[in-house]
């Protein structure tokens, strides 16, 4: 009996000692490449330093991380998830139906998310995105609404949780759908937030500042970043906002930062392969900022890179061929080439097809036989049809249409991108989400927790366990 008591005492002592000395990770970065599946990553790697006749894929930083696994992402009512259902599961540990933000499928229960839990534990929280900060994925890390489309309600709810740093895009509808509601920015200021929406105000943000909403001063009027491919040199990047978030929130107790590359998804919905690649590269640059922080504190930092879902059913290789070097001849996004075509039509509605072909060659390389981008008869017919519908039949092309808009008539811009993608060896199965699991790349303290495949409801549980929340 005495022997058993001694053994039990030793076990209890060791357990107590372990619980008292066990280290928790202090700094957690969760990077979500919206719509970024394995093929989005690999296509980007093939694009880097691609040369004719050379078979090589240069690794992205995220793909060099020591732990690589995958994550399932079905929603409560569909094998094919939406961003809000996936992000709700990732942030709260509970499934919900497609279309719902932070609530149960019956909309009766508001799920407590990881941001709320981390704040209650006395740590800091940052939420960043390259699209509007009230969009589906970022909103799922703080809001609770019956629909992702309730942008105004989400933006009004945003300041209620004392999150330390919001960064990236603005609000989708700050005064409501009809523009006649109390301003969401004014509401945030009344609740103690500082709005930094100029370069000067952004640069002034410093360590220790609290309750910040930092908005890119150079972006589309609808509140999302310009496309990375379009190289608006004055515009701040997702990497800039990540770096500023670290500067503002760095503290001895720790922080949790969610960073979304939201426009990867938008490019994939539009089947714009090269623009997608540049968004993945911009996202990888933000990951690099966190990695530099990790190198200074490797025993206290955890970086997780993943996605909410894959978009577009992207696949690589047509008839056993890949020519990723051809993708480098696209110099602008499909959206901005649409704008160029619209402006040209307004200025000169009688512009010739040959003049359009010249512009297509400049911005997509198509027609340049010297680099392997000559156009065959079928491809010319496709472009002629798009030209006829857009310039002769007066079909309206809205460069700023919602990224989910489905166009029955493909514009010249979309047709050019389709032809270039096909010549390069990449193709798309749809303009929607797919049901495939998403990649998970991890480095840092506790990385082994992610070494085997898991469901998206387990993500926040794993993070909370490692943070001791």
URVENLIN-V9106 format. One record per pair of residues at least 24 apart in sequence whose ideal C-beta (glycine too) atoms are under 7 Angstrom apart, sorted by the first residue. I is the first residue (numbers start at 0). J is the second residue. D is the distance in whole Angstrom. If there is no record, write none. Layout:
i=I j=J d=D
i=I j=J d=D
//
This chain:
i=23 j=465 d=7
i=23 j=466 d=6
i=23 j=467 d=4
i=24 j=299 d=6
i=24 j=300 d=7
i=24 j=301 d=5
i=24 j=444 d=4
i=24 j=445 d=5
i=24 j=465 d=5
i=24 j=466 d=6
i=25 j=253 d=3
i=25 j=299 d=4
i=26 j=253 d=6
i=26 j=254 d=6
i=26 j=296 d=7
i=26 j=299 d=6
i=26 j=300 d=4
i=27 j=255 d=5
i=27 j=301 d=5
i=27 j=462 d=6
i=27 j=466 d=6
i=28 j=256 d=5
i=28 j=258 d=7
i=28 j=289 d=4
i=28 j=302 d=5
i=28 j=303 d=7
i=29 j=257 d=5
i=29 j=303 d=5
i=30 j=258 d=5
i=30 j=285 d=7
i=30 j=286 d=6
i=30 j=303 d=7
i=30 j=304 d=4
i=31 j=136 d=6
i=31 j=257 d=7
i=31 j=259 d=5
i=31 j=305 d=6
i=31 j=306 d=6
i=31 j=307 d=6
i=32 j=260 d=5
i=32 j=263 d=5
i=32 j=279 d=7
i=32 j=282 d=5
i=32 j=306 d=5
i=33 j=82 d=6
i=33 j=136 d=6
i=33 j=259 d=6
i=33 j=260 d=6
i=33 j=261 d=5
i=33 j=263 d=6
i=33 j=264 d=4
i=33 j=306 d=7
i=33 j=307 d=6
i=34 j=263 d=5
i=34 j=264 d=3
i=34 j=267 d=5
i=34 j=306 d=7
i=34 j=308 d=7
i=34 j=309 d=6
i=34 j=310 d=3
i=35 j=260 d=7
i=35 j=263 d=5
i=35 j=279 d=6
i=35 j=306 d=4
i=36 j=306 d=7
i=36 j=309 d=3
i=36 j=313 d=7
i=36 j=435 d=6
i=36 j=437 d=6
i=37 j=438 d=5
i=38 j=313 d=4
i=38 j=314 d=6
i=38 j=315 d=6
i=39 j=263 d=7
i=39 j=267 d=7
i=39 j=275 d=6
i=39 j=279 d=6
i=39 j=313 d=6
i=40 j=279 d=7
i=40 j=438 d=7
i=41 j=315 d=7
i=42 j=272 d=7
i=42 j=276 d=6
i=42 j=313 d=7
i=42 j=315 d=6
i=42 j=425 d=6
i=43 j=276 d=5
i=43 j=279 d=4
i=43 j=280 d=6
i=45 j=321 d=7
i=45 j=323 d=4
i=46 j=276 d=5
i=46 j=323 d=5
i=46 j=326 d=6
i=49 j=323 d=4
i=49 j=324 d=4
i=50 j=324 d=6
i=51 j=324 d=5
i=59 j=283 d=5
i=60 j=283 d=6
i=60 j=286 d=6
i=60 j=287 d=5
i=60 j=290 d=6
i=61 j=283 d=6
i=61 j=286 d=5
i=61 j=304 d=4
i=61 j=440 d=5
i=62 j=440 d=6
i=64 j=440 d=4
i=64 j=441 d=6
i=64 j=442 d=4
i=65 j=442 d=6
i=65 j=446 d=6
i=66 j=441 d=4
i=66 j=442 d=7
i=66 j=446 d=5
i=66 j=449 d=5
i=66 j=450 d=5
i=67 j=440 d=6
i=68 j=439 d=5
i=68 j=449 d=6
i=68 j=450 d=6
i=68 j=451 d=6
i=68 j=452 d=5
i=69 j=436 d=4
i=69 j=437 d=7
i=69 j=438 d=6
i=69 j=439 d=6
i=69 j=452 d=5
i=70 j=305 d=6
i=70 j=436 d=6
i=70 j=437 d=5
i=70 j=439 d=5
i=70 j=452 d=7
i=70 j=453 d=6
i=70 j=454 d=7
i=70 j=455 d=5
i=70 j=458 d=7
i=71 j=436 d=5
i=71 j=454 d=5
i=71 j=455 d=7
i=72 j=307 d=7
i=72 j=308 d=5
i=72 j=436 d=7
i=72 j=437 d=6
i=72 j=455 d=5
i=73 j=434 d=7
i=75 j=104 d=5
i=76 j=104 d=7
i=78 j=434 d=5
i=79 j=432 d=5
i=79 j=433 d=7
i=79 j=434 d=5
i=80 j=308 d=5
i=80 j=432 d=7
i=81 j=135 d=7
i=81 j=432 d=7
i=82 j=135 d=4
i=82 j=136 d=5
i=82 j=307 d=5
i=82 j=308 d=7
i=83 j=135 d=4
i=83 j=139 d=6
i=83 j=147 d=4
i=85 j=307 d=4
i=85 j=308 d=5
i=85 j=455 d=6
i=86 j=135 d=6
i=86 j=136 d=4
i=86 j=139 d=3
i=86 j=140 d=7
i=86 j=307 d=6
i=87 j=139 d=5
i=88 j=455 d=4
i=88 j=456 d=5
i=89 j=307 d=7
i=89 j=455 d=5
i=89 j=458 d=5
i=89 j=459 d=6
i=90 j=114 d=7
i=90 j=139 d=5
i=90 j=140 d=5
i=90 j=459 d=6
i=91 j=459 d=6
i=92 j=456 d=5
i=92 j=459 d=5
i=92 j=460 d=5
i=93 j=456 d=6
i=94 j=456 d=6
i=98 j=146 d=6
i=98 j=147 d=6
i=99 j=145 d=6
i=99 j=146 d=7
i=100 j=135 d=7
i=100 j=138 d=5
i=100 j=139 d=6
i=100 j=142 d=5
i=100 j=143 d=6
i=100 j=144 d=4
i=100 j=147 d=5
i=100 j=153 d=7
i=101 j=139 d=6
i=101 j=142 d=5
i=101 j=143 d=4
i=101 j=144 d=7
i=102 j=143 d=5
i=102 j=145 d=7
i=106 j=145 d=5
i=109 j=143 d=4
i=112 j=140 d=6
i=112 j=141 d=7
i=113 j=255 d=7
i=113 j=459 d=4
i=113 j=462 d=6
i=113 j=463 d=6
i=114 j=140 d=5
i=114 j=141 d=5
i=114 j=160 d=7
i=114 j=162 d=6
i=115 j=160 d=6
i=116 j=463 d=6
i=116 j=468 d=5
i=117 j=255 d=5
i=117 j=466 d=7
i=117 j=468 d=6
i=118 j=160 d=6
i=118 j=161 d=6
i=118 j=162 d=7
i=120 j=468 d=5
i=121 j=252 d=6
i=122 j=252 d=6
i=122 j=253 d=5
i=122 j=254 d=6
i=122 j=255 d=6
i=123 j=163 d=4
i=123 j=248 d=4
i=123 j=250 d=6
i=123 j=254 d=4
i=124 j=162 d=5
i=124 j=163 d=6
i=124 j=254 d=7
i=124 j=255 d=5
i=125 j=163 d=6
i=125 j=164 d=4
i=125 j=166 d=7
i=125 j=244 d=4
i=125 j=248 d=6
i=125 j=254 d=7
i=125 j=256 d=4
i=126 j=162 d=6
i=126 j=165 d=6
i=126 j=257 d=5
i=127 j=166 d=4
i=127 j=167 d=5
i=127 j=237 d=7
i=127 j=240 d=5
i=127 j=241 d=6
i=127 j=244 d=6
i=127 j=256 d=7
i=127 j=257 d=7
i=127 j=258 d=5
i=127 j=259 d=7
i=128 j=167 d=4
i=128 j=168 d=6
i=128 j=259 d=4
i=128 j=261 d=5
i=129 j=167 d=6
i=129 j=168 d=7
i=129 j=223 d=7
i=129 j=224 d=4
i=129 j=237 d=5
i=129 j=259 d=7
i=129 j=260 d=6
i=129 j=261 d=5
i=129 j=262 d=5
i=130 j=168 d=5
i=130 j=223 d=4
i=130 j=261 d=3
i=130 j=262 d=6
i=131 j=168 d=4
i=131 j=169 d=6
i=131 j=170 d=6
i=131 j=171 d=5
i=131 j=222 d=4
i=131 j=223 d=6
i=132 j=165 d=5
i=132 j=167 d=6
i=132 j=168 d=5
i=132 j=169 d=7
i=132 j=170 d=7
i=133 j=157 d=7
i=133 j=170 d=5
i=133 j=171 d=5
i=134 j=171 d=7
i=134 j=261 d=6
i=136 j=259 d=5
i=136 j=261 d=6
i=136 j=307 d=6
i=137 j=259 d=6
i=140 j=257 d=5
i=151 j=175 d=5
i=151 j=176 d=7
i=151 j=180 d=6
i=151 j=183 d=7
i=154 j=183 d=4
i=155 j=183 d=5
i=155 j=186 d=6
i=157 j=187 d=7
i=158 j=186 d=7
i=158 j=187 d=4
i=158 j=190 d=4
i=158 j=192 d=5
i=161 j=210 d=7
i=163 j=209 d=6
i=163 j=210 d=7
i=163 j=248 d=5
i=164 j=211 d=5
i=164 j=244 d=5
i=164 j=247 d=5
i=164 j=248 d=6
i=165 j=211 d=7
i=165 j=212 d=5
i=165 j=213 d=7
i=166 j=213 d=4
i=166 j=240 d=4
i=166 j=243 d=7
i=166 j=244 d=6
i=167 j=215 d=6
i=167 j=237 d=7
i=167 j=240 d=5
i=168 j=214 d=7
i=168 j=215 d=7
i=168 j=218 d=6
i=168 j=222 d=5
i=168 j=223 d=5
i=168 j=224 d=6
i=169 j=214 d=5
i=169 j=222 d=4
i=170 j=222 d=6
i=171 j=221 d=7
i=171 j=222 d=6
i=187 j=212 d=6
i=201 j=235 d=7
i=201 j=243 d=7
i=204 j=243 d=6
i=204 j=247 d=6
i=205 j=246 d=7
i=206 j=246 d=6
i=206 j=247 d=6
i=206 j=249 d=6
i=208 j=247 d=5
i=211 j=247 d=6
i=213 j=240 d=6
i=213 j=243 d=6
i=221 j=399 d=7
i=223 j=262 d=7
i=224 j=262 d=6
i=226 j=262 d=7
i=226 j=274 d=6
i=226 j=277 d=7
i=226 j=332 d=4
i=226 j=334 d=7
i=226 j=335 d=7
i=227 j=277 d=4
i=227 j=278 d=6
i=227 j=280 d=7
i=227 j=281 d=4
i=228 j=273 d=7
i=228 j=274 d=5
i=228 j=277 d=4
i=228 j=331 d=7
i=228 j=332 d=5
i=229 j=331 d=6
i=229 j=332 d=6
i=229 j=335 d=5
i=236 j=281 d=6
i=236 j=284 d=7
i=237 j=281 d=6
i=237 j=282 d=6
i=237 j=285 d=4
i=238 j=284 d=4
i=238 j=285 d=5
i=238 j=287 d=7
i=238 j=288 d=5
i=241 j=285 d=5
i=241 j=288 d=4
i=241 j=289 d=6
i=242 j=288 d=5
i=245 j=292 d=6
i=258 j=285 d=6
i=264 j=310 d=5
i=265 j=402 d=4
i=267 j=310 d=4
i=267 j=311 d=4
i=267 j=313 d=7
i=268 j=310 d=6
i=268 j=311 d=7
i=268 j=402 d=5
i=268 j=403 d=6
i=268 j=430 d=5
i=269 j=333 d=6
i=269 j=402 d=7
i=270 j=311 d=6
i=270 j=416 d=7
i=270 j=417 d=7
i=270 j=427 d=4
i=270 j=430 d=6
i=271 j=332 d=6
i=271 j=333 d=4
i=271 j=416 d=5
i=272 j=326 d=7
i=272 j=416 d=7
i=272 j=420 d=5
i=272 j=425 d=5
i=273 j=326 d=5
i=273 j=329 d=4
i=274 j=332 d=4
i=274 j=333 d=6
i=276 j=326 d=7
i=293 j=442 d=7
i=293 j=443 d=6
i=297 j=443 d=7
i=298 j=444 d=6
i=299 j=444 d=6
i=300 j=443 d=5
i=300 j=444 d=6
i=301 j=443 d=4
i=301 j=444 d=5
i=301 j=445 d=6
i=301 j=446 d=7
i=301 j=465 d=6
i=302 j=441 d=7
i=302 j=442 d=5
i=302 j=443 d=5
i=303 j=439 d=7
i=303 j=441 d=5
i=303 j=449 d=7
i=304 j=440 d=4
i=305 j=437 d=6
i=305 j=438 d=7
i=305 j=439 d=5
i=306 j=437 d=4
i=306 j=438 d=7
i=308 j=432 d=5
i=308 j=437 d=6
i=309 j=432 d=7
i=309 j=433 d=5
i=309 j=435 d=5
i=309 j=437 d=6
i=310 j=432 d=5
i=311 j=427 d=5
i=311 j=428 d=7
i=311 j=429 d=6
i=311 j=430 d=7
i=312 j=427 d=6
i=312 j=428 d=3
i=312 j=429 d=5
i=312 j=433 d=5
i=313 j=425 d=7
i=313 j=427 d=6
i=314 j=426 d=6
i=314 j=428 d=7
i=315 j=424 d=6
i=315 j=425 d=5
i=316 j=424 d=6
i=317 j=421 d=7
i=317 j=424 d=5
i=317 j=426 d=6
i=320 j=424 d=5
i=321 j=424 d=4
i=322 j=422 d=7
i=322 j=423 d=5
i=322 j=424 d=5
i=323 j=423 d=6
i=325 j=364 d=7
i=325 j=371 d=6
i=325 j=372 d=6
i=325 j=419 d=7
i=325 j=422 d=6
i=325 j=423 d=4
i=326 j=419 d=7
i=326 j=423 d=5
i=328 j=363 d=6
i=328 j=364 d=3
i=328 j=370 d=7
i=328 j=372 d=6
i=329 j=362 d=7
i=329 j=363 d=5
i=329 j=364 d=7
i=329 j=419 d=6
i=330 j=362 d=5
i=331 j=362 d=5
i=333 j=412 d=5
i=333 j=413 d=6
i=333 j=416 d=5
i=334 j=398 d=5
i=336 j=362 d=6
i=336 j=412 d=4
i=337 j=396 d=6
i=337 j=398 d=4
i=337 j=410 d=6
i=337 j=412 d=4
i=338 j=398 d=4
i=340 j=389 d=7
i=340 j=396 d=7
i=340 j=410 d=7
i=340 j=411 d=6
i=340 j=412 d=6
i=341 j=396 d=6
i=341 j=398 d=6
i=344 j=390 d=6
i=348 j=390 d=7
i=350 j=390 d=7
i=352 j=383 d=6
i=352 j=386 d=5
i=355 j=386 d=6
i=355 j=411 d=6
i=359 j=415 d=5
i=363 j=415 d=5
i=363 j=419 d=5
i=364 j=419 d=7
i=365 j=415 d=6
i=365 j=418 d=6
i=365 j=419 d=6
i=372 j=422 d=6
i=378 j=418 d=5
i=381 j=414 d=5
i=381 j=418 d=7
i=382 j=411 d=7
i=382 j=414 d=6
i=382 j=415 d=7
i=385 j=409 d=6
i=385 j=410 d=6
i=385 j=411 d=5
i=385 j=414 d=4
i=386 j=411 d=6
i=405 j=430 d=7
//
